[in-house]
Amino acid sequence: MQTSKRFDDSLTQDGRYRLLVEAVTDYAIYMLDPEGRITSWNAGAQRFKGYTHDEIIGRHFSQFYGEEDRMAGLPARALEISAREGKFENEGWRIRKDGSRFWAHVVIDPIRSPDGRLVGFAKITRDLTERKAAQDRLRQKEEQFRLLVQSVTDYALYMLDPEGYVSSWNQGAERIKQYRAEEIIGQHFSKFYTEGDRLKGEPQNALATARREGRFEKEGWRVRKDGTQFWANIIIDPIRDEAGAIIGFAKITRDITERRETQKALDHAREALAHSQKMDAIGQLTGGIAHDFNNLLMVILGSLELAGKRLPDDARVATLISNATQAAQRGAALTQRMLAFARRQDLDLKPIDIPALVRGMTDLLQSSLGPSVQIETHFPLKLDLVHADANQLEMALLNLAVNARDAMPDGGSIVIAAREETVKPRSRSKLKAGRYVRLSVKDTGEGMDKTTLRRAMEPFFTTKGVGRGTGLGLSMVHGMTEQSGGRFFLKSQKGEGTTAEIWLPVAKATLPAQGGRFIKDGVTGTRPLVVLAVDDDGLVLMNTAVMLQDMGHTVLEATSGNQALEILRREPSVDLVITDHAMPRMTGAQLAAAIKAERPDLPIILATGYAELPPDVDAGLPKLGKPFRQQELMQAVTAVIAN
C-alpha cells in the first residue's frame, strides 16, 4: 500500500488526467491542433474508429467524414463554429478505418491558452449506432402506424387532448364526419353530438367515464358537417404517459347506420314471423274448436227440430223449443265467425265492384251507426273489380264501421275510401306481387295503444264492455281477407283514431272455379232411399240417421271410412252416401275417392263445417254445411238424386 501511495504521489495532476482519458473506452477522446490535425488518441477512439495511435497521430480529422460531408465543408465548419461559439455539437455518420459507418454524437470544444489564444480542440465522439437503429425502428413503426391510421376509411380514428379538443384526424374521420383535418383540428369533439346530448352533458360524461374506468363505449346519434345524423358506435380510451398521467384520448367512431337499419328490419321480420305463427296457431285451434262446436250445434238443432215434431201442441213448450233453437242458431253464427278467422269458411269469390257494393249498403250502415256518425266515401272515377265474396265483404265493412262508431262515443266521422296499389316482389307487406285495391275505413275516434293494436285481431279479444261484443269481428275480417288472397292491416295511435285497411287482389278476366258447392236450393221431397250415413261422432251420426229416417229413408250407419266401404261392398242397394269430411285415418274426401273407384255413379254428399277440401279433391263434389237442419238435409238429398 505504501508503494502504491508513493506511486500515486509521484503523478502530477496532468498525469492523472492523461491516465483517465486513456482508460476511457466508451468515448473517443482526442485532441486536434488549430488546423484539425490529431495530436492525441485514446483507447475509446481506437475501439470506435479502428486506428492505432501510430496510424492516426498527425492526420486530419476530416478523414472520419464521408465524401459528401467533406465536399460540403462540414469538418472545417465544425471547427469554425466551435472556435466562434465555444462549442460544436452534432450527430451524423462517420467512417471507420475499414470503411464501415457508425452513427456518432460529436462534441468539439476549443482549447485556449491563458491569454485566450486558440491552441487546439478537444473532440469527444460517442458511437450511437445501436441507439439510432432503435430510434429508426421506432420511427419506422410510428410511421407505419401513422400510415395505417391514415389509410383506414371505415373508422374515424383521431386523438383528443385532455380537454377534448381534436388533435389528429384520419381519412375515415373525414369520410364519416365530412370535416377536413384543417377544419376540425383544434375544435372540441362535442360538436359531433346532437344538441340534446350536448345539453345533457354527454361529451363530458364520456371523457369522465374514460378517465374513471379506463374505457368508454356507447352507441348513439352523431352529427355530420352537413347536419345529417348517423348512428355511431363510439369507443374512447385514455392515453397516459410513463408516469400514468392522462395526456389525451384515443377516439374510434364507426358509422353503423346501415347495420342498425338491417337489424331493425330483421327484428321486424322476426316479430312479423312470430305474429304470423301465433295467428296461425290460434287459427288452427279456433278452427278445431269451431268444427267440434258445429257438431254439437248440429245435434242440438236437429234434436230440437225432431223433438218439436213429437211434442204435444203446447204453446209454452213450443216457446221453449223456439228459444233454444234461436240460441243454437246464434251459436252457429258465432262458429262461422270463428271459421272465418281460421280461414276455413267457404267463400263465393267473384269479381266485386267496391264502390257499387258500398253504395248498396249505405242505408244499412247509416241505420246501424246512428245519427251522431257521419259517413264519407272517397272513390276514384275508375276502380278495378276485386276478387272477393260480396256477402263476407259487406259483413266485414259493417263490423269495421261498428267498431269505428264504438270508438267515437261522442260521435264523429267515418271515411270509407279505396284506391289501387301495386305490390312489388319481395315487399315487406308479405303480399304477393301484383295489383290490389286498398279498401280503408278511417275513424276520428280514441285510437289504440301499441299493446291493444298488437292483440286487436286475436279471436275473443275485445276492449268493449261485457255483452257488447264477442271479440271476433276483426278476427273474421282478418280471416276473410287472407282467404281471399289479400291482407288486413290496422293502423292506430292513441288519441288519433284508427285506420283499417283491406287489401284485395284485382279480379282477373276469368276466375278459377271454387272447390265444391254448398247445396242450398232444391225440391223438398224424393222417393224412399237407402242412405249410408258416415260420421266418427256418434251423436252427430245418430242425429243424421234420425232425420233421414223421419224423412222416410232407410239408413245404414258407419263410424269410419273403412267400415263404410265394407258396408257398400256388402249392400249394393245403397242409393246415397252422406259422409263427414274431418274423420281420422280416412277423411270423407278420401272415402269419396275410394267409392268413386268402385261405384262411380253412386251419389255422395260431404257434410262439413268449413271449406277444408284439399285442391286435389273433385271440385264438383257437393257439400252440406254443418250444422244443418232437416229441411236443408232434405233439399241436399233431393238435389243430388235429381241430378
Salt bridges, closest charged atoms under 4 A:
ASP9 OD2 - LYS5 NZ 3.21
GLU22 OE1 - ARG18 NH1 3.38
ASP26 OD1 - ARG47 NH2 3.56
ASP33 OD2 - ARG37 NE 3.16
GLU35 OE1 - ARG37 NH2 3.50
ASP54 OD1 - HIS53 ND1 3.45
GLU55 OE2 - LYS97 NZ 2.72
GLU67 OE1 - ARG70 NH2 2.69
GLU80 OE2 - ARG84 NH1 1.97
GLU85 OE2 - ARG84 NH2 3.06
GLU89 OE1 - LYS87 NZ 3.68
GLU89 OE2 - HIS105 NE2 2.60
GLU91 OE2 - ARG131 NH2 2.94
ASP127 OD2 - ARG96 NH2 2.94
ASP136 OD2 - LYS132 NZ 2.85
ASP136 OD1 - ARG139 NH1 2.77
GLU143 OE2 - ARG146 NH2 2.48
ASP154 OD1 - ARG175 NH2 3.80
GLU182 OE2 - ARG180 NE 2.86
GLU183 OE2 - ARG180 NH2 3.71
GLU183 OE2 - LYS225 NZ 2.73
GLU195 OE1 - ARG198 NH2 2.64
ASP197 OD1 - LYS200 NZ 3.69
ASP197 OD2 - ARG222 NH1 3.90
GLU202 OE1 - LYS218 NZ 3.13
GLU213 OE2 - ARG212 NH2 3.64
GLU217 OE1 - ARG215 NH2 3.16
GLU219 OE2 - ARG259 NH2 3.25
ASP237 OD1 - ARG215 NH1 3.82
ASP255 OD2 - ARG224 NH2 2.77
ASP280 OD1 - ARG343 NH2 3.02
ASP292 OD1 - HIS291 ND1 3.32
ASP314 OD1 - ARG316 NE 3.97
ASP346 OD1 - LYS623 NZ 3.03
ASP348 OD2 - LYS350 NZ 3.40
GLU376 OE1 - HIS378 NE2 3.49
ASP384 OD1 - LYS382 NZ 3.65
ASP384 OD2 - ARG435 NH2 1.95
ASP406 OD1 - ARG405 NH2 2.99
ASP406 OD2 - LYS464 NZ 2.79
ASP406 OD1 - ARG468 NH2 3.50
GLU420 OE1 - ARG435 NH2 3.55
GLU421 OE2 - ARG419 NE 2.76
GLU421 OE2 - ARG438 NH2 3.48
GLU458 OE2 - LYS278 NZ 2.32
GLU458 OE1 - ARG455 NE 3.40
GLU482 OE2 - ARG487 NE 2.87
GLU501 OE2 - ARG438 NH1 3.68
GLU501 OE2 - LYS491 NZ 3.34
ASP535 OD2 - LYS626 NZ 3.15
ASP550 OD2 - LYS309 NZ 3.04
ASP550 OD1 - ARG310 NH2 3.32
ASP580 OD1 - LYS626 NZ 2.91
GLU598 OE2 - ARG569 NH2 2.61
